[in-house]
Every structure is written in C-alpha cells, then in structure tokens.
Amino acid sequence: MRFLKYLQKKLKNEEKEISEEYNAFINADLSKYKKGEYILFSEEGVYDHGFDLEEMTEKFKKENPKKSPAVFKIPPKNFSLM
Amino acid sequence: MFWFFNNHDTKVYKYRGTDGAKHPVCEVNFIINNQNGPYKTFMIIDSGADISIIPKTIGEDLGLKKTDLHYLGGVGGRVGYYINYINVELAGKNFTIPVAWLTNDSVPMLLGRKGVFSEFDICFKEKQEIVEFTPR
C-alpha cells in the first residue's frame, strides 16, 4: 500500500515538472516555420511566430498580464553546430 | 522495474528538429526582475560551446547589460558579444550562468558548458533522442 502511494506521488510530481509550454513545444511541427523566426509558446500551444519578438511579447503580455510566453528561435540560415 | 530504479531527480528532455537535423533542446527559465520576467526559453544544448549564447533580440528582452565588448572570430566573420551573469532555473535547479550576448541575431539560443555542466551529470542518448540531466 505504501509502495502504491509512493508510485502515485512520483507520477504526480513528474507530471508537475513538465511544463505546459514544454509539452506544446514538443508537439509543435517546427518544420513549417522560417529560419531565424521566433516562436512564442503558451500553455495552449503555439501562440505566435515571426521576426518581431518585441511586438509579439507585448501582445502576449497585454492579453495575458500574469503569464509569460516561452520563446524558441529557429536556427537561422547557414547556422550549423558542426 | 527499470523505471523504478531511475534517479528520481533526473530530468529528461527530447531532441527536436527543424529541418532534418535534430538537436537536444531543454527548457531554461531566466529569473529576471523586469516586466518580462520570468523569461522562459527553449535552448539548444551545445556541448561544444564553452559558454551559453543569447542572440541580440532576446538579450534586449531580458534587459542584459552592455559590458565590455569582446569579439568571436570564425569562418563566418567576426561578431561582438557582452558577458552577463544570469540566474536560471534548469531541470529543477537554480544557479547562475555566464552568457555571451551577441550583437546580432545570427544564432539561436545555445546552452554551453560553463556554469551548467558542473551542476549536472548530463547524458546524451542519441539513439533514443533524449538527454538526461541528473543534479550533482
């Protein structure tokens, strides 16, 4: 019984540690965005994308004053880690 | 049962691809005190980079400071950068990392070794396309 409770607690904690934005990021199709573009993720999914990060962040903050978006930048043209 | 014996504090992040090439990407929260904070990002883990790199626009959003200007040289030419120290939250741990804030937007956000790799045992599992962070 104690072991089962432990497993339930562990599962609950693991669920908590993965953020909604990370889930949205993992499930998004990144191939459809342009190189160098910024993508803003909210808890619901992709909020917006484009090259003007400041404008997109401002718009997000106006609509969701208490929340922060999560930002990912698509690697720009000619970028390689090699 | 293997799952049961895993280190409970280990965080697993998946590889993500944008144009065929897949990179390990993790969630990094920048703890900043301006109107944009806390600032959540997804950074490509670059084990070959000494230091983490922030492109110009994101550095402006983060409110980074223009300290002494340094230059990086490479095949693609020279690019300037400013060193800043930022508090971050990564894989359930809070600590400070140095970042190179570039003067242009020619790179994505890269998570380098300095300040990060000393905090975790990091295991890249290429075949499974995951990277594991275990706090030290």
Backbone of each chain as ProteinMPNN parsed JSONL, in Angstrom:
{"seq_chain_A": "MRFLKYLQKKLKNEEKEISEEYNAFINADLSKYKKGEYILFSEEGVYDHGFDLEEMTEKFKKENPKKSPAVFKIPPKNFSLM", "coords_chain_A": {"N_chain_A": [[0.836, -1.207, 0.0], [1.883, 1.208, 0.861], [3.866, 1.416, -1.001], [2.402, 1.721, -3.356], [1.247, 4.208, -2.902], [3.532, 5.713, -2.921], [4.286, 5.422, -5.603], [2.173, 6.746, -6.889], [2.552, 9.338, -5.945], [5.02, 9.901, -7.048], [4.452, 9.821, -9.802], [2.675, 11.967, -9.967], [4.335, 14.082, -9.256], [6.134, 14.009, -11.391], [4.487, 14.719, -13.482], [3.933, 17.33, -12.795], [6.399, 18.543, -13.081], [6.871, 18.764, -15.794], [6.383, 21.327, -17.943], [3.495, 23.037, -19.288], [4.068, 24.572, -21.492], [6.382, 23.37, -22.417], [5.398, 20.904, -23.225], [3.774, 21.829, -25.312], [5.76, 22.767, -27.001], [7.156, 20.405, -27.623], [5.217, 19.06, -29.053], [4.757, 20.619, -31.272], [4.899, 21.328, -34.803], [7.785, 22.051, -36.009], [8.914, 22.325, -38.453], [7.485, 23.882, -40.204], [8.046, 26.542, -39.889], [9.86, 29.602, -40.6], [13.407, 29.976, -41.164], [15.308, 31.33, -38.534], [13.155, 32.524, -37.352], [11.141, 33.602, -34.533], [9.367, 31.717, -32.137], [6.551, 31.83, -30.131], [5.4, 30.213, -27.307], [2.478, 29.258, -25.586], [0.551, 28.041, -22.796], [-1.384, 26.701, -24.136], [-0.471, 26.092, -26.672], [1.191, 26.86, -29.803], [1.554, 30.267, -29.704], [2.218, 32.543, -31.197], [4.218, 33.529, -34.064], [7.138, 34.811, -35.701], [9.307, 37.532, -36.817], [9.507, 39.792, -35.316], [10.105, 39.977, -32.228], [9.72, 41.593, -29.983], [7.282, 42.945, -30.438], [5.515, 40.751, -30.524], [5.788, 39.714, -27.945], [4.861, 41.848, -26.415], [2.175, 41.926, -27.232], [1.34, 39.448, -26.266], [1.682, 39.839, -23.515], [-0.175, 41.853, -23.049], [-2.556, 40.517, -23.492], [-2.323, 38.433, -21.684], [-1.648, 39.283, -18.833], [-0.558, 38.199, -16.459], [0.995, 36.095, -17.168], [3.843, 34.405, -18.732], [5.293, 34.03, -21.94], [6.863, 31.221, -23.61], [9.921, 31.117, -25.288], [11.258, 30.203, -28.44], [13.903, 30.093, -30.761], [14.113, 29.521, -34.118], [16.827, 27.906, -35.65], [18.904, 30.116, -37.489], [19.43, 30.821, -41.05], [22.147, 29.183, -42.611], [23.181, 28.396, -40.203], [24.932, 26.074, -38.212], [25.725, 23.418, -36.021], [27.94, 21.944, -36.387]], "CA_chain_A": [[0.0, 0.0, 0.0], [2.788, 2.362, 0.951], [4.567, 1.464, -2.282], [1.469, 2.289, -4.338], [1.148, 5.643, -2.614], [4.801, 6.288, -3.384], [4.24, 5.492, -7.067], [1.213, 7.801, -7.256], [3.197, 10.619, -5.647], [6.097, 10.079, -8.027], [3.827, 10.157, -11.084], [2.11, 13.309, -9.83], [5.468, 15.019, -9.291], [6.701, 14.049, -12.742], [3.555, 15.487, -14.307], [4.069, 18.73, -12.42], [7.686, 19.078, -13.517], [6.863, 19.07, -17.224], [5.501, 22.491, -18.095], [2.553, 23.008, -20.409], [4.754, 25.166, -22.645], [7.319, 22.366, -22.944], [4.539, 19.96, -23.96], [3.383, 22.495, -26.562], [6.971, 22.819, -27.818], [7.443, 19.044, -28.089], [4.183, 18.616, -30.001], [4.623, 21.538, -32.417], [5.608, 20.981, -36.037], [8.714, 23.177, -36.176], [9.409, 22.401, -39.831], [6.717, 24.825, -41.024], [8.435, 27.926, -39.604], [11.016, 30.068, -41.365], [14.683, 30.013, -40.44], [15.548, 32.565, -37.796], [11.909, 33.031, -36.752], [10.873, 33.343, -33.123], [8.047, 31.125, -31.884], [6.103, 32.002, -28.752], [4.508, 29.144, -26.859], [1.707, 29.467, -24.358], [0.137, 26.738, -22.25], [-2.31, 26.057, -25.082], [0.214, 25.69, -27.898], [1.917, 27.965, -30.421], [0.777, 31.5, -29.559], [2.51, 33.392, -32.35], [5.56, 33.366, -34.606], [7.524, 35.913, -36.576], [10.66, 38.034, -36.573], [9.467, 40.907, -34.364], [9.879, 39.366, -30.917], [9.23, 42.607, -29.043], [5.86, 43.156, -30.718], [4.769, 39.544, -30.151], [5.802, 39.616, -26.479], [3.959, 42.898, -25.918], [0.805, 41.468, -27.494], [1.073, 38.352, -25.325], [1.572, 40.41, -22.16], [-1.442, 42.594, -22.971], [-3.653, 39.547, -23.406], [-2.114, 37.56, -20.517], [-0.732, 40.083, -17.995], [0.108, 37.462, -15.374], [1.733, 34.932, -17.686], [4.986, 34.648, -19.612], [5.386, 33.027, -23.004], [8.165, 30.557, -23.719], [10.449, 31.516, -26.596], [12.252, 29.377, -29.149], [14.323, 30.701, -32.027], [14.5, 28.544, -35.139], [18.183, 28.231, -36.092], [18.901, 30.92, -38.721], [20.043, 30.311, -42.281], [23.592, 28.945, -42.549], [23.643, 28.02, -38.873], [25.164, 24.658, -38.015], [26.514, 23.145, -34.814], [29.116, 21.141, -36.757]], "C_chain_A": [[0.873, 1.261, 0.0], [3.519, 2.559, -0.388], [3.684, 2.1, -3.364], [1.33, 3.802, -4.154], [2.388, 6.365, -3.119], [4.789, 6.473, -4.91], [3.307, 6.605, -7.539], [1.841, 9.171, -7.071], [4.265, 10.936, -6.696], [5.531, 10.504, -9.391], [3.307, 11.588, -11.075], [3.218, 14.359, -9.937], [6.034, 15.156, -10.687], [5.811, 14.862, -13.679], [3.727, 16.981, -14.065], [5.322, 19.347, -13.027], [7.732, 19.411, -15.001], [5.886, 20.221, -17.441], [4.606, 22.328, -19.32], [3.228, 23.542, -21.673], [5.727, 24.156, -23.277], [6.542, 21.315, -23.746], [4.152, 20.527, -25.314], [4.562, 22.505, -27.535], [7.267, 21.448, -28.441], [6.453, 18.617, -29.173], [4.05, 19.499, -31.245], [5.417, 21.026, -33.625], [6.524, 22.161, -36.388], [9.152, 23.361, -37.626], [8.655, 23.448, -40.665], [7.083, 26.287, -40.777], [9.716, 28.295, -40.347], [12.268, 30.073, -40.507], [14.86, 31.367, -39.763], [14.313, 33.14, -37.108], [11.861, 32.731, -35.253], [9.49, 32.726, -33.009], [7.737, 31.315, -30.406], [5.115, 30.89, -28.413], [3.763, 29.58, -25.607], [1.335, 28.079, -23.843], [-0.718, 25.966, -23.241], [-1.623, 25.547, -26.356], [1.018, 26.847, -28.457], [1.041, 29.216, -30.341], [0.968, 32.379, -30.792], [3.917, 33.072, -32.866], [5.866, 34.513, -35.552], [8.912, 36.402, -36.204], [10.684, 39.18, -35.561], [9.09, 40.396, -32.968], [9.246, 40.353, -29.938], [7.707, 42.799, -29.197], [5.013, 41.963, -30.256], [4.688, 39.411, -28.633], [4.848, 40.63, -25.868], [2.498, 42.474, -26.058], [0.409, 40.366, -26.504], [0.824, 38.906, -23.924], [0.265, 41.188, -21.973], [-2.605, 41.632, -22.759], [-3.561, 38.664, -22.165], [-1.158, 38.24, -19.536], [0.036, 39.293, -16.922], [0.953, 36.288, -15.858], [2.929, 35.354, -18.525], [4.978, 33.613, -20.723], [6.738, 32.316, -22.918], [8.657, 30.758, -25.144], [11.422, 30.472, -27.154], [12.603, 30.082, -30.446], [14.744, 29.578, -32.976], [15.917, 28.894, -35.596], [18.173, 28.992, -37.421], [19.571, 30.208, -39.89], [21.55, 30.209, -42.069], [24.098, 28.603, -41.142], [23.813, 26.507, -38.797], [25.994, 24.475, -36.76], [27.789, 22.388, -35.139], [30.38, 21.981, -36.775]], "O_chain_A": [[0.64, 2.218, -0.738], [3.754, 3.68, -0.838], [4.149, 2.903, -4.173], [1.299, 4.563, -5.12], [2.314, 7.466, -3.664], [5.208, 7.503, -5.438], [3.625, 7.323, -8.486], [1.692, 10.056, -7.914], [4.395, 12.068, -7.161], [6.049, 11.411, -10.043], [3.473, 12.328, -12.044], [3.067, 15.379, -10.609], [6.374, 16.253, -11.129], [6.294, 15.591, -14.545], [3.676, 17.789, -14.992], [5.325, 20.509, -13.434], [8.534, 20.242, -15.427], [4.697, 20.094, -17.152], [4.919, 21.587, -20.252], [2.998, 23.042, -22.774], [5.876, 24.095, -24.498], [6.981, 20.891, -24.815], [4.188, 19.833, -26.329], [4.393, 22.282, -28.734], [7.586, 21.346, -29.626], [6.817, 17.895, -30.102], [3.31, 19.16, -32.169], [6.456, 20.383, -33.482], [6.085, 23.142, -36.988], [9.69, 24.405, -37.994], [9.139, 23.856, -41.721], [6.496, 27.18, -41.388], [10.538, 27.439, -40.676], [12.198, 30.162, -39.281], [14.593, 32.413, -40.354], [14.407, 34.121, -36.371], [12.446, 31.761, -34.772], [8.553, 33.145, -33.689], [8.555, 31.001, -29.541], [4.138, 30.658, -29.125], [4.332, 30.183, -24.697], [1.761, 27.067, -24.399], [-0.776, 24.737, -23.202], [-2.149, 24.666, -27.034], [1.478, 27.712, -27.712], [-0.08, 29.225, -30.848], [0.003, 32.892, -31.358], [4.705, 32.423, -32.178], [4.961, 35.112, -36.133], [9.609, 35.788, -35.396], [11.735, 39.508, -35.011], [7.92, 40.386, -32.586], [8.355, 39.997, -29.167], [6.962, 42.812, -28.217], [3.941, 42.136, -29.676], [3.646, 39.04, -28.094], [4.117, 40.323, -24.927], [1.695, 42.637, -25.139], [-0.703, 40.355, -25.978], [-0.114, 38.5, -23.237], [-0.325, 41.185, -20.893], [-3.51, 41.887, -21.964], [-4.577, 38.199, -21.65], [-0.001, 37.837, -19.411], [1.139, 39.675, -16.53], [1.553, 35.572, -15.056], [3.024, 36.497, -18.971], [4.688, 32.442, -20.478], [7.644, 32.776, -22.223], [7.897, 30.59, -26.098], [12.277, 29.942, -26.445], [11.732, 30.6, -31.144], [15.631, 28.785, -32.658], [16.191, 30.055, -35.901], [17.515, 28.57, -38.372], [20.185, 29.152, -39.739], [22.149, 31.063, -41.417], [25.307, 28.528, -40.918], [22.956, 25.752, -39.255], [26.87, 25.289, -36.468], [28.637, 22.205, -34.266], [31.46, 21.466, -37.064]]}, "seq_chain_B": "MFWFFNNHDTKVYKYRGTDGAKHPVCEVNFIINNQNGPYKTFMIIDSGADISIIPKTIGEDLGLKKTDLHYLGGVGGRVGYYINYINVELAGKNFTIPVAWLTNDSVPMLLGRKGVFSEFDICFKEKQEIVEFTPR", "coords_chain_B": {"N_chain_B": [[10.29, -2.203, -14.098], [12.716, -1.037, -14.317], [12.256, 1.654, -14.556], [11.555, 2.279, -11.961], [13.972, 2.154, -10.621], [15.327, 4.265, -11.613], [17.081, 7.415, -11.256], [15.4, 9.657, -9.22], [15.549, 12.38, -9.453], [16.366, 12.945, -11.953], [16.019, 14.67, -14.993], [14.422, 14.538, -18.105], [14.91, 15.464, -21.432], [13.734, 15.986, -24.766], [15.043, 15.468, -28.118], [14.825, 17.87, -30.733], [13.822, 18.691, -34.031], [14.282, 20.912, -36.786], [14.771, 21.179, -39.466], [15.335, 18.648, -40.47], [17.87, 18.139, -39.219], [18.411, 17.114, -35.94], [18.366, 18.395, -32.638], [19.449, 18.367, -29.193], [17.24, 19.795, -26.923], [16.473, 21.928, -24.229], [14.4, 23.15, -21.514], [14.744, 26.349, -20.27], [14.524, 28.604, -17.658], [14.826, 31.997, -17.291], [15.616, 33.931, -14.571], [14.602, 36.935, -14.046], [14.315, 40.42, -13.161], [12.712, 42.289, -14.488], [9.854, 43.638, -16.367], [9.384, 41.581, -18.096], [9.981, 39.216, -16.886], [9.386, 36.041, -15.101], [11.495, 34.654, -17.622], [10.842, 32.421, -20.04], [12.519, 29.945, -21.945], [13.493, 27.872, -24.744], [16.341, 26.124, -25.162], [19.009, 25.177, -27.31], [21.153, 22.539, -26.624], [24.538, 22.797, -26.525], [27.206, 21.054, -26.417], [29.727, 21.528, -27.267], [30.237, 24.159, -26.976], [31.823, 26.658, -25.086], [30.52, 28.562, -23.6], [27.208, 29.815, -22.858], [24.983, 31.146, -25.343], [23.254, 34.047, -26.275], [21.036, 35.491, -28.529], [20.876, 38.825, -30.019], [18.213, 40.128, -29.958], [16.759, 38.68, -28.005], [18.351, 39.078, -25.781], [17.941, 41.803, -25.413], [15.24, 41.811, -24.652], [15.522, 40.481, -22.266], [16.802, 42.354, -20.828], [19.573, 42.648, -20.659], [22.974, 43.734, -19.875], [25.18, 46.092, -21.447], [28.262, 45.291, -21.317], [31.873, 45.111, -21.209], [32.98, 45.024, -24.544], [33.537, 42.144, -26.427], [35.046, 40.007, -28.931], [34.092, 37.4, -31.169], [35.68, 35.173, -33.31], [35.429, 33.624, -36.509], [34.693, 31.314, -39.221], [32.585, 32.529, -40.481], [33.024, 35.188, -40.06], [33.528, 38.105, -37.908], [32.045, 38.615, -34.72], [30.499, 40.631, -32.253], [30.24, 40.505, -28.63], [28.727, 40.656, -25.341], [29.484, 39.917, -21.992], [27.355, 38.561, -19.587], [25.914, 37.769, -16.379], [23.482, 35.513, -15.38], [20.667, 34.504, -13.425], [19.319, 31.287, -13.478], [16.774, 28.756, -13.95], [16.893, 25.431, -14.238], [16.065, 22.172, -15.083], [14.938, 21.743, -12.552], [16.698, 22.995, -10.812], [18.264, 25.866, -9.373], [20.606, 28.295, -10.379], [23.536, 30.287, -11.275], [24.538, 31.414, -14.464], [27.13, 32.25, -16.85], [26.603, 34.244, -19.731], [27.025, 34.827, -23.23], [26.127, 37.626, -24.8], [25.137, 38.264, -27.899], [25.856, 40.667, -30.531], [24.303, 40.511, -32.715], [21.651, 38.694, -34.507], [22.389, 36.174, -35.384], [22.482, 33.595, -34.461], [20.814, 30.778, -32.831], [19.369, 30.322, -29.505], [21.81, 29.106, -27.416], [22.867, 26.599, -25.204], [25.649, 26.467, -23.395], [28.656, 24.954, -21.902], [29.777, 26.184, -19.565], [29.102, 26.831, -16.209], [26.878, 25.242, -16.316], [27.326, 22.488, -16.966], [28.758, 21.709, -14.783], [26.932, 21.484, -12.834], [25.331, 19.32, -13.25], [25.128, 15.781, -14.063], [25.306, 14.971, -17.284], [23.72, 13.205, -19.782], [23.817, 12.237, -23.043], [21.651, 10.593, -25.132], [21.774, 9.433, -28.036], [20.536, 7.564, -29.762], [18.027, 7.174, -28.632], [17.201, 9.696, -28.747], [17.172, 11.553, -26.624], [18.07, 13.617, -23.79], [19.567, 13.451, -20.641], [19.407, 15.02, -17.503], [21.0, 14.91, -14.531], [21.055, 16.052, -11.287], [24.039, 17.097, -9.521]], "CA_chain_B": [[11.05, -2.011, -12.856], [13.852, -0.15, -14.599], [11.776, 2.998, -14.29], [11.559, 2.469, -10.515], [15.337, 2.347, -10.141], [15.899, 5.505, -12.166], [17.255, 8.502, -10.3], [14.147, 10.414, -9.196], [15.762, 13.788, -9.759], [16.791, 13.076, -13.349], [15.035, 15.261, -15.907], [14.677, 14.07, -19.471], [14.444, 16.354, -22.497], [13.796, 15.327, -26.069], [15.668, 16.146, -29.249], [13.851, 18.478, -31.623], [14.4, 19.017, -35.329], [13.577, 21.959, -37.516], [14.93, 20.972, -40.911], [16.033, 17.37, -40.633], [18.872, 17.974, -38.162], [17.788, 17.165, -34.623], [19.245, 18.872, -31.577], [18.881, 18.28, -27.841], [16.723, 21.11, -26.508], [15.897, 21.879, -22.883], [13.655, 24.339, -21.077], [15.524, 27.159, -19.33], [13.817, 29.804, -17.194], [15.711, 33.068, -16.833], [14.991, 34.625, -13.439], [14.97, 38.343, -14.175], [13.42, 41.275, -12.366], [11.992, 43.329, -15.228], [8.457, 43.324, -16.653], [9.298, 40.376, -18.924], [10.388, 38.026, -16.142], [10.478, 35.171, -15.515], [11.549, 34.531, -19.076], [11.006, 31.006, -20.381], [13.079, 29.71, -23.279], [13.949, 26.53, -25.087], [17.706, 26.34, -25.665], [19.709, 24.031, -27.888], [22.318, 22.209, -25.803], [25.726, 22.711, -27.368], [28.287, 20.599, -25.528], [30.992, 22.013, -27.814], [30.376, 25.599, -26.712], [32.302, 26.953, -23.733], [29.605, 29.461, -22.882], [25.881, 29.926, -23.467], [24.879, 32.282, -26.265], [21.922, 34.658, -26.391], [21.023, 36.448, -29.647], [20.649, 40.244, -29.69], [16.834, 40.487, -29.614], [16.343, 38.063, -26.738], [19.107, 39.79, -24.744], [17.252, 43.08, -25.167], [14.035, 41.47, -23.881], [15.95, 40.079, -20.921], [17.367, 43.53, -20.16], [21.0, 42.416, -20.384], [23.776, 44.96, -19.855], [26.306, 46.172, -22.389], [29.521, 45.338, -20.56], [32.998, 45.224, -22.151], [32.711, 44.345, -25.818], [34.524, 41.161, -26.881], [34.744, 39.534, -30.29], [34.249, 35.993, -31.537], [36.112, 35.079, -34.704], [35.113, 32.327, -37.104], [34.65, 31.257, -40.683], [31.561, 33.457, -40.943], [33.395, 36.569, -39.757], [33.672, 38.488, -36.507], [30.803, 39.118, -34.111], [30.735, 41.137, -30.91], [29.37, 39.995, -27.567], [28.886, 41.172, -23.983], [29.301, 38.87, -20.981], [26.431, 38.848, -18.485], [25.65, 36.62, -15.498], [22.03, 35.468, -15.173], [20.118, 33.39, -12.634], [18.433, 30.442, -14.285], [16.199, 27.552, -13.377], [17.0, 24.383, -15.256], [15.897, 20.807, -14.556], [14.611, 21.784, -11.127], [17.787, 23.577, -10.018], [18.541, 27.294, -9.603], [22.019, 28.645, -10.306], [23.903, 31.418, -12.138], [25.42, 31.055, -15.594], [27.574, 33.356, -17.698], [26.115, 34.149, -21.118], [27.569, 35.782, -24.198], [25.008, 38.278, -25.503], [25.685, 38.668, -29.209], [25.393, 41.95, -31.087], [23.384, 40.261, -33.834], [20.714, 37.58, -34.31], [22.818, 35.123, -36.311], [22.476, 32.261, -33.826], [19.694, 30.533, -31.914], [19.834, 30.295, -28.115], [22.626, 27.909, -27.204], [23.266, 26.361, -23.816], [27.028, 25.97, -23.37], [29.058, 24.162, -20.729], [30.155, 26.941, -18.375], [28.065, 27.065, -15.21], [25.779, 24.274, -16.46], [27.782, 21.099, -16.932], [29.287, 21.415, -13.442], [25.781, 21.313, -11.93], [24.608, 18.082, -13.572], [25.7, 14.736, -14.911], [24.454, 15.073, -18.469], [23.896, 12.03, -20.638], [23.16, 12.338, -24.344], [21.32, 9.282, -25.681], [21.488, 9.766, -29.439], [19.616, 6.616, -30.378], [16.683, 7.426, -28.09], [16.957, 11.135, -28.969], [16.867, 12.236, -25.364], [19.222, 13.994, -22.973], [19.186, 13.353, -19.232], [20.098, 15.889, -16.566], [20.93, 14.445, -13.147], [21.779, 17.016, -10.441], [25.193, 16.54, -8.797]], "C_chain_B": [[12.243, -1.075, -13.062], [13.498, 1.295, -14.235], [11.87, 3.315, -12.792], [12.961, 2.784, -10.01], [16.012, 3.581, -10.725], [16.093, 6.534, -11.072], [16.032, 9.415, -10.355], [14.335, 11.869, -9.604], [16.177, 14.013, -11.212], [15.668, 13.651, -14.205], [15.428, 14.879, -17.329], [14.096, 15.071, -20.469], [14.644, 15.661, -23.842], [14.575, 16.14, -27.098], [14.548, 16.741, -30.118], [14.545, 18.86, -32.926], [13.592, 20.1, -36.017], [13.673, 21.74, -39.019], [15.718, 19.68, -41.164], [17.038, 17.121, -39.532], [18.181, 18.098, -36.808], [18.809, 17.566, -33.575], [18.61, 18.611, -30.218], [18.47, 19.669, -27.38], [16.131, 20.99, -25.102], [15.222, 23.207, -22.546], [14.495, 25.069, -20.035], [14.701, 28.389, -18.96], [14.832, 30.814, -16.691], [14.98, 33.842, -15.734], [15.45, 36.078, -13.497], [13.912, 39.212, -13.496], [12.74, 42.386, -13.162], [10.585, 42.847, -15.593], [8.299, 42.047, -17.482], [9.566, 39.086, -18.139], [9.24, 37.331, -15.435], [10.366, 34.852, -17.008], [11.838, 33.076, -19.45], [11.546, 30.853, -21.797], [13.32, 28.219, -23.49], [15.305, 26.704, -25.767], [18.291, 25.042, -26.215], [20.957, 23.776, -27.05], [23.512, 21.992, -26.722], [26.923, 22.355, -26.482], [29.657, 21.051, -26.031], [31.237, 23.488, -27.54], [30.82, 25.819, -25.269], [31.214, 27.655, -22.928], [28.253, 29.526, -23.607], [25.783, 31.207, -24.293], [23.428, 32.745, -26.383], [21.962, 35.627, -27.573], [20.574, 37.839, -29.187], [19.227, 40.531, -29.177], [16.402, 39.918, -28.266], [17.08, 38.73, -25.573], [18.473, 41.123, -24.395], [16.001, 42.861, -24.323], [14.391, 41.13, -22.434], [16.513, 41.261, -20.13], [18.834, 43.351, -19.817], [21.786, 43.713, -20.524], [24.904, 44.909, -20.874], [27.583, 46.376, -21.582], [30.668, 45.533, -21.555], [32.701, 44.424, -23.415], [33.871, 43.407, -26.176], [34.144, 40.734, -28.291], [35.005, 38.044, -30.434], [34.689, 35.969, -32.99], [35.778, 33.714, -35.25], [35.111, 32.42, -38.603], [33.681, 32.326, -41.218], [31.88, 34.919, -40.665], [33.435, 36.822, -38.26], [32.334, 38.994, -35.962], [31.093, 39.512, -32.658], [29.801, 40.5, -29.888], [29.717, 40.647, -26.238], [28.66, 40.02, -23.003], [28.357, 39.376, -19.886], [26.289, 37.585, -17.63], [24.16, 36.635, -15.145], [21.659, 34.275, -14.295], [19.154, 32.6, -13.517], [17.86, 29.311, -13.439], [16.19, 26.519, -14.497], [16.917, 23.017, -14.576], [15.711, 20.796, -13.04], [15.666, 22.399, -10.24], [17.977, 25.05, -10.365], [20.033, 27.567, -9.451], [22.298, 29.793, -11.283], [24.815, 30.934, -13.255], [25.917, 32.322, -16.297], [26.99, 33.158, -19.097], [26.83, 35.191, -21.975], [26.382, 36.335, -24.978], [25.554, 38.852, -26.803], [25.105, 40.004, -29.687], [24.554, 41.757, -32.354], [22.528, 39.016, -33.555], [21.095, 36.359, -35.153], [22.824, 33.725, -35.718], [21.175, 32.057, -33.045], [20.209, 30.608, -30.475], [20.568, 28.981, -27.872], [23.019, 27.793, -25.737], [24.654, 25.712, -23.827], [27.372, 25.313, -22.042], [29.212, 24.982, -19.456], [28.961, 27.218, -17.453], [26.961, 26.029, -15.232], [26.277, 22.844, -16.243], [28.395, 20.709, -15.585], [28.155, 21.146, -12.448], [25.088, 19.952, -12.106], [25.554, 17.033, -14.159], [24.771, 14.686, -16.105], [24.756, 13.918, -19.419], [23.097, 12.197, -21.928], [22.896, 10.919, -24.864], [20.826, 9.479, -27.111], [20.425, 8.86, -30.054], [18.169, 6.859, -29.914], [16.248, 8.874, -28.291], [16.46, 11.824, -27.703], [18.181, 12.653, -24.696], [18.744, 14.039, -21.528], [20.045, 14.272, -18.376], [19.911, 15.331, -15.153], [21.714, 15.408, -12.266], [22.936, 16.35, -9.702], [25.044, 16.792, -7.317]], "O_chain_B": [[12.714, -0.419, -12.133], [14.312, 2.042, -13.691], [12.208, 4.429, -12.394], [13.13, 3.58, -9.086], [17.145, 3.901, -10.366], [15.367, 6.539, -10.078], [15.669, 9.894, -11.428], [13.389, 12.519, -10.048], [16.321, 15.156, -11.647], [14.528, 13.19, -14.156], [16.602, 14.896, -17.699], [12.937, 15.471, -20.361], [15.571, 14.875, -24.034], [14.74, 17.352, -26.954], [13.461, 16.172, -30.217], [15.697, 19.294, -32.93], [12.376, 20.192, -35.851], [12.751, 22.083, -39.759], [16.644, 19.647, -41.975], [17.078, 16.03, -38.962], [17.457, 19.061, -36.556], [19.963, 17.138, -33.613], [17.386, 18.626, -30.089], [19.261, 20.61, -27.441], [15.377, 20.059, -24.82], [15.442, 24.229, -23.195], [14.908, 24.478, -19.037], [14.238, 29.123, -19.832], [15.605, 30.527, -15.777], [13.874, 34.341, -15.94], [16.549, 36.411, -13.053], [12.774, 38.791, -13.288], [12.237, 43.339, -12.567], [10.172, 41.766, -15.173], [7.202, 41.492, -17.561], [9.395, 37.99, -18.671], [8.211, 37.957, -15.184], [9.271, 34.794, -17.567], [12.933, 32.566, -19.208], [11.101, 31.529, -22.725], [13.345, 27.427, -22.548], [15.409, 27.346, -26.812], [18.091, 23.963, -25.659], [21.732, 24.698, -26.794], [23.498, 21.114, -27.585], [27.56, 23.223, -25.885], [30.642, 20.966, -25.298], [32.313, 24.009, -27.832], [30.257, 25.234, -24.343], [31.015, 27.383, -21.745], [28.176, 29.317, -24.817], [26.417, 32.215, -23.981], [22.511, 31.944, -26.566], [22.83, 36.499, -27.621], [19.98, 38.002, -28.121], [19.054, 41.104, -28.101], [15.751, 40.605, -27.478], [16.504, 38.925, -24.503], [18.462, 41.531, -23.233], [15.728, 43.623, -23.396], [13.652, 41.455, -21.505], [16.681, 41.179, -18.913], [19.294, 43.85, -18.79], [21.353, 44.658, -21.183], [25.497, 43.862, -21.134], [27.931, 47.498, -21.216], [30.448, 46.069, -22.641], [32.23, 43.288, -23.352], [35.03, 43.821, -26.22], [33.062, 41.057, -28.782], [35.978, 37.5, -29.911], [34.12, 36.681, -33.817], [35.839, 32.729, -34.513], [35.47, 33.441, -39.189], [33.922, 32.94, -42.258], [31.086, 35.798, -41.001], [33.384, 35.895, -37.452], [31.594, 39.703, -36.645], [31.824, 38.829, -31.941], [28.719, 40.02, -30.226], [30.833, 41.123, -26.028], [27.73, 39.233, -23.18], [28.538, 40.463, -19.338], [26.517, 36.473, -18.107], [23.639, 37.644, -14.669], [22.242, 33.196, -14.398], [18.301, 33.163, -14.203], [18.379, 28.964, -12.378], [15.573, 26.707, -15.545], [17.626, 22.753, -13.605], [16.26, 19.946, -12.34], [15.546, 22.333, -9.017], [17.861, 25.433, -11.529], [20.651, 27.112, -8.489], [21.411, 30.218, -12.023], [25.739, 30.152, -13.03], [25.22, 33.335, -16.336], [26.898, 32.031, -19.583], [27.186, 36.274, -21.511], [25.717, 35.611, -25.719], [26.334, 39.805, -26.801], [24.01, 40.404, -29.291], [24.146, 42.731, -32.988], [22.662, 38.375, -32.512], [20.225, 35.601, -35.583], [23.144, 32.763, -36.416], [20.517, 33.019, -32.649], [21.378, 30.929, -30.258], [20.027, 27.897, -28.089], [23.446, 28.765, -25.114], [24.807, 24.555, -24.219], [26.517, 25.135, -21.175], [28.822, 24.529, -18.38], [27.945, 27.768, -17.879], [26.184, 25.933, -14.282], [25.72, 22.092, -15.443], [28.536, 19.525, -15.282], [28.393, 20.641, -11.351], [24.357, 19.497, -11.227], [26.624, 17.352, -14.677], [23.584, 14.393, -15.963], [25.904, 13.692, -19.802], [21.87, 12.287, -21.909], [23.832, 10.133, -25.015], [19.634, 9.665, -27.36], [19.535, 9.32, -30.77], [17.225, 6.761, -30.698], [15.098, 9.236, -28.045], [15.478, 12.566, -27.711], [19.249, 12.118, -24.995], [17.681, 14.577, -21.219], [21.269, 14.296, -18.512], [18.792, 15.287, -14.643], [22.917, 15.576, -12.466], [22.84, 15.19, -9.302], [25.911, 16.401, -6.535]]}, "name": "protein", "num_of_chains": 2, "seq": "MRFLKYLQKKLKNEEKEISEEYNAFINADLSKYKKGEYILFSEEGVYDHGFDLEEMTEKFKKENPKKSPAVFKIPPKNFSLMMFWFFNNHDTKVYKYRGTDGAKHPVCEVNFIINNQNGPYKTFMIIDSGADISIIPKTIGEDLGLKKTDLHYLGGVGGRVGYYINYINVELAGKNFTIPVAWLTNDSVPMLLGRKGVFSEFDICFKEKQEIVEFTPR"}
